[in-house]
């Protein structure tokens, strides 16, 4: 059967995006500098409001007393069902379910993988074989039907042979000799005979990251990636040689890769700061050049008084990779909240996770560990909610929805409840 549009819209949801993006970018740039006063000025200009910004407890109490009981009952009706559904989602996290929220009202969720995933595999200074494993394998296990892999080609060679082998082994359906912005565009817009990607994943340089950021919304992305980061939490029991090697091990990623040490030991700090430049000097030229610049411009050593201070500063930085080498590793494991991936004890190191130990190395940077984790099967799976109701349940739900809609001033919403109440023989 041929699809036939009986009415075709002249515009799309993205029609006004470019103009809006420019306006918002300018406002955000101004507010970053003007801060609270800027917020107040814009609120006065656009909302004609000059009152308090932070709502006081007295104001909340005043509003609570002023609202009529029916309004509060309807809001509570909505709250009870939303909370019950959220609790059911938490209890059934990662699986399909259905629950009866009230008599005749059923809601649930289905987990459905995206149809097409685009996996970017870096291949500039280094051949990132492990990135092919991390992205393509995870998408395959999640059940993605179409997996497109892109990696930068070398002249007369194409993408690195080991990357092509790995992407194919892990389940890529199509492999493209494309890198940088062209790769991101090709996967997003569906070029070279491929379906447009529903999500883009994988690390890349600043141009790849910016292309993903700009296209986010049109296509999903794993996360906003920046330069690779490492932080090490270490006390006097840590081996300074291992700490120094681990810091250098990540600094070689690039000239702008931060390497941070949080420690309660002055002695350890001194030894590490002495060893890091020595270890860098012993590297081959390409990693040496990157590591020298990274340590010089982005390296930090922070001396703390207590374990709690080390944990607090670490959570503030929210490092992509975080190693803990202390006499209280278990305490830190329980206490720490913000990081991309955690490496507990001297026996493990970031390189193990980067290459082959099992956890994913596509991780949040630039503080994004405060609100997200790294790539995992769930990034490729949509958690979709649904609901179904009996006619009898409309008596309660339809009436409440209509009243709440009218409280909000949304009359057309209200009438979708009214029409059902009338049809099923109920009054609002």
Buried (B, 14 or more C-beta within 10 A) or exposed (E): EEEEEEEEEEEEEEEEEEEEEEEEEEEEEEBEEEEEEBEBEBBEEEEEEEEEEEEEEEEEEEEEEEEEEEEEEBBEBEEEBEEBBEEBBEEBEEEEBBBEBBEBBBBBBBBEBBEBBBBBBBBBBBBBBBBBBBBBBBBBBBEBEBBBBBBBBEEEEBBBEEBBEBBBEBBBBBBBBBBBBBBBEBBBEBBEEBBBBBBBBBBBBEEBBBBBEEBEEEBBBBBBBBBBBBBBBBBEEBEBEBBBBBBBBBBBBBBBBBBBBBBBBEEBBEBBBEBBBEBBEEBEEEBBBBBBBBBEEBBEBBBBEEBEBBBBBBBEBBBBBBBBBBEBBEBBEEBBEBBBBBBBEBEBBBBBBBEEEEBBBBBBBBBBBEEBBBBBBBBBBBBEEEEEBEEEBBBBBBBBBBBBBBBEEEEEBBEEBBEBBEEBEBEB
